[in-house]
Amino acid sequence: MYRGFLKTWVDGLVVHHPHTQNHAKRPNIHVAFHIYDFLLLFGPVISWWCFPFERVIGYLQKIHTSNHVGGELEGTLTRSFLRGAALRRWLRRPDCPEIIKQFKLLFDRAFSPRSEAGDSPPLSEDGERAHYTLNGVTFSRASTNLGSSLVLYYPSASASAPIAGSIEKIDTVAGDVHFSVRRQAPLPSSQFDPFLRFAPYFPAVTYSSKMQNRIDKIKPSMVLSHCARFEFSEERAVVVNLGRS
């Protein structure tokens, strides 16, 4: 499906943008067709993409050399980076000794700092919050941070499909936290959703660019994930699921 969509896009270039007929062929488009083959040969993209090496190059570029050619310091940094990457890979192997696995948590804390998953502490008294963290994910009310307020959620316990909305209030009552979420208005039936053809391969849905007057009061556990919203016309907005699962 990926290669089919890519071919449709390439074939449509000369139709929708005739000036591209005079452009030289781009090697990155050719390589994009081979991503399918790379996945079969080398596994998930994260196993072979170049971001780690680009990050090393960024470190090297920031080193002050006082116009000296050098090379020793850069070599030391590169060897250290590669040794660390090899060690992380070894720690993930199934045949890694159990005693070494016991120290992996300490290793991750020392060399791969991450935010600890957890929930926000309870308030000393009932009231409204600006932020709330659940399982390491932080949600905010729209007036504090619009991006962190955009969510996909189940409006009720019996709902079978999530909808998009924006958190307007985060309240604590008797120790229980609730989100007041304003719904994103659905796309009118007369409007066309161009992303339907890519479902379920691309998690985007077109909504109306307007918000509804209806507000749902839900528990934080009823939130599926954050989402991104982009208004690409006065009437339509695309909403993309940012969930990692």
C-alpha positions as CSV (number, residue, x, y, z in Angstrom):
1,M,0.0,0.0,0.0
2,Y,2.9,2.4,0.8
3,R,4.5,1.9,-2.6
4,G,1.0,2.2,-4.3
5,F,0.4,5.5,-2.6
6,L,3.8,6.7,-3.5
7,K,3.5,5.8,-7.1
8,T,0.1,7.6,-7.3
9,W,1.8,10.7,-5.9
10,V,4.7,10.6,-8.3
11,D,2.4,9.9,-11.3
12,G,0.3,12.9,-10.3
13,L,3.2,15.3,-10.1
14,V,3.3,15.9,-13.9
15,V,-0.5,16.2,-14.0
16,H,-1.0,18.7,-11.2
17,H,2.4,20.4,-11.5
18,P,3.4,20.3,-15.2
19,H,6.6,22.2,-14.6
20,T,8.1,19.1,-12.9
21,Q,8.4,17.5,-16.3
22,N,11.5,19.7,-16.8
23,H,13.1,18.9,-13.5
24,A,15.9,16.4,-13.1
25,K,14.9,13.1,-11.4
26,R,15.4,13.3,-7.7
27,P,17.3,10.4,-6.1
28,N,15.4,10.7,-2.8
29,I,12.2,9.8,-4.7
30,H,13.9,6.7,-6.1
31,V,15.2,5.7,-2.7
32,A,11.7,6.2,-1.2
33,F,10.4,3.4,-3.4
34,H,13.0,1.1,-1.8
35,I,12.0,1.7,1.8
36,Y,9.7,-1.3,1.4
37,D,12.8,-3.5,0.5
38,F,14.8,-2.0,3.3
39,L,12.1,-2.9,5.9
40,L,12.3,-6.5,4.7
41,L,16.1,-6.6,4.7
42,F,16.9,-4.6,7.8
43,G,13.8,-4.6,10.0
44,P,12.1,-1.5,11.6
45,V,13.3,1.9,10.4
46,I,14.6,2.8,13.8
47,S,17.2,0.1,13.5
48,W,18.9,1.6,10.4
49,W,18.0,5.3,10.1
50,C,20.8,7.9,10.2
51,F,19.6,10.1,13.0
52,P,22.1,8.8,15.5
53,F,25.0,9.6,13.1
54,E,23.5,13.0,12.3
55,R,23.4,13.7,16.0
56,V,27.1,12.8,16.3
57,I,27.9,15.1,13.4
58,G,26.0,17.9,15.2
59,Y,28.2,17.3,18.3
60,L,31.4,17.4,16.2
61,Q,30.3,20.6,14.4
62,K,29.9,22.4,17.7
63,I,33.4,21.6,19.0
64,H,35.7,24.6,19.1
65,T,39.0,23.7,17.4
66,S,40.5,27.2,17.2
67,N,41.1,26.6,13.5
68,H,43.3,23.5,14.2
69,V,42.7,20.5,12.0
70,G,42.9,18.1,14.9
71,G,41.1,14.8,14.7
72,E,42.0,13.1,18.0
73,L,39.1,14.6,20.0
74,E,36.6,13.8,17.2
75,G,37.8,10.2,17.1
76,T,37.4,9.8,20.8
77,L,33.8,11.1,20.7
78,T,33.0,8.9,17.8
79,R,34.4,5.8,19.4
80,S,32.6,6.5,22.7
81,F,29.3,7.0,20.9
82,L,29.7,3.7,19.0
83,R,30.7,1.8,22.2
84,G,27.6,3.2,24.0
85,A,25.4,2.2,21.1
86,A,26.8,-1.3,20.9
87,L,26.3,-1.7,24.7
88,R,22.7,-0.6,24.5
89,R,22.1,-3.0,21.7
90,W,23.8,-5.8,23.7
91,L,21.6,-5.0,26.8
92,R,18.5,-5.6,24.6
93,R,19.6,-9.0,23.3
94,P,17.7,-12.0,24.7
95,D,21.0,-13.8,25.6
96,C,22.3,-10.9,27.7
97,P,23.3,-12.3,31.2
98,E,20.7,-11.9,33.8
99,I,23.1,-10.2,36.2
100,I,23.8,-7.5,33.6
101,K,20.1,-7.0,33.0
102,Q,19.7,-6.2,36.7
103,F,21.9,-3.1,36.2
104,K,20.2,-2.0,33.0
105,L,17.9,0.4,35.0
106,L,20.9,2.1,36.5
107,F,22.6,2.3,33.1
108,D,19.5,3.9,31.5
109,R,19.2,6.5,34.3
110,A,22.9,7.4,33.9
111,F,23.2,7.4,30.1
112,S,19.6,7.6,28.7
113,P,17.7,10.0,30.9
114,R,13.9,9.8,30.4
115,S,10.9,11.3,32.1
116,E,9.6,8.9,34.7
117,A,6.1,7.6,34.0
118,G,3.7,8.6,36.8
119,D,0.7,10.7,37.7
120,S,0.4,14.3,39.1
121,P,0.3,14.4,42.9
122,P,-3.1,15.0,44.5
123,L,-4.1,18.6,45.3
124,S,-4.4,19.6,49.0
125,E,-7.9,20.9,48.3
126,D,-10.4,20.7,45.4
127,G,-9.9,23.1,42.5
128,E,-8.9,23.6,38.9
129,R,-5.5,22.5,37.5
130,A,-3.5,24.0,34.6
131,H,-1.9,20.6,33.9
132,Y,-2.3,17.0,34.8
133,T,0.1,14.1,34.2
134,L,-1.2,10.6,33.7
135,N,1.3,7.7,33.2
136,G,4.0,10.2,32.2
137,V,1.8,12.0,29.7
138,T,1.0,15.6,30.4
139,F,-2.4,17.2,29.5
140,S,-3.2,20.9,29.7
141,R,-6.2,23.1,29.5
142,A,-6.5,25.1,26.3
143,S,-5.9,28.5,27.9
144,T,-2.6,27.3,29.3
145,N,-1.2,25.2,26.3
146,L,-3.4,24.6,23.3
147,G,-1.2,21.9,21.9
148,S,-1.3,19.8,25.0
149,S,-5.1,20.2,25.3
150,L,-5.8,18.6,21.9
151,V,-6.9,15.0,22.5
152,L,-8.7,12.0,21.0
153,Y,-11.1,10.6,23.6
154,Y,-14.1,8.4,24.3
155,P,-17.0,10.7,25.2
156,S,-18.7,8.0,27.3
157,A,-17.9,4.6,28.7
158,S,-20.0,3.0,26.0
159,A,-18.5,4.9,23.1
160,S,-16.8,2.6,20.6
161,A,-14.9,5.2,18.6
162,P,-12.8,8.1,19.8
163,I,-13.5,11.7,18.8
164,A,-11.4,14.9,18.7
165,G,-11.6,17.7,21.2
166,S,-9.8,20.3,23.3
167,I,-9.6,20.2,27.1
168,E,-11.0,23.4,28.5
169,K,-10.9,22.6,32.2
170,I,-9.1,20.2,34.5
171,D,-11.0,19.9,37.8
172,T,-10.3,17.9,41.0
173,V,-13.4,17.1,43.1
174,A,-13.1,14.9,46.2
175,G,-9.7,13.7,44.9
176,D,-11.0,12.7,41.5
177,V,-9.7,14.4,38.4
178,H,-12.0,15.2,35.4
179,F,-11.5,16.8,32.1
180,S,-14.0,19.1,30.5
181,V,-13.5,18.6,26.8
182,R,-15.1,20.7,24.0
183,R,-15.8,18.6,20.9
184,Q,-14.3,19.3,17.5
185,A,-17.3,19.7,15.1
186,P,-17.6,16.8,12.7
187,L,-17.1,17.3,9.0
188,P,-20.5,18.0,7.3
189,S,-21.8,15.2,5.2
190,S,-21.5,17.4,2.1
191,Q,-17.8,17.8,2.6
192,F,-15.2,15.3,1.3
193,D,-12.5,13.8,3.5
194,P,-9.4,13.3,1.3
195,F,-7.7,11.1,4.0
196,L,-10.3,8.4,4.0
197,R,-8.5,6.6,1.1
198,F,-5.4,6.3,3.3
199,A,-7.1,4.6,6.2
200,P,-6.0,2.8,8.3
201,Y,-2.4,3.4,7.1
202,F,-2.3,7.1,7.9
203,P,-4.2,8.1,11.1
204,A,-5.7,11.4,9.9
205,V,-9.3,12.4,9.8
206,T,-10.9,15.6,8.5
207,Y,-13.2,17.5,10.8
208,S,-14.9,20.9,10.6
209,S,-12.6,23.7,11.7
210,K,-15.2,24.9,14.2
211,M,-15.8,23.7,17.7
212,Q,-19.2,22.4,19.0
213,N,-21.0,23.9,22.0
214,R,-21.1,20.5,23.6
215,I,-18.7,19.7,26.4
216,D,-18.0,16.2,27.7
217,K,-16.9,15.7,31.3
218,I,-14.6,12.6,31.3
219,K,-12.1,10.8,33.3
220,P,-8.4,11.1,32.2
221,S,-8.4,7.3,31.5
222,M,-10.9,7.9,28.7
223,V,-8.4,9.8,26.7
224,L,-6.9,7.7,23.9
225,S,-4.0,10.0,23.0
226,H,-2.9,13.5,22.1
227,C,-3.6,14.7,18.6
228,A,-2.4,17.4,16.2
229,R,-4.8,19.7,14.5
230,F,-4.2,21.8,11.3
231,E,-6.8,24.0,9.7
232,F,-6.2,23.8,6.0
233,S,-9.2,25.8,5.0
234,E,-11.8,28.0,6.6
235,E,-14.1,25.1,6.9
236,R,-11.9,22.0,7.3
237,A,-9.2,20.9,9.8
238,V,-7.2,17.7,9.7
239,V,-6.7,15.8,13.0
240,V,-3.8,13.3,13.3
241,N,-3.6,10.7,16.0
242,L,-0.3,11.1,17.9
243,G,-0.6,7.9,19.8
244,R,2.4,5.6,19.9
245,S,0.4,2.3,19.7
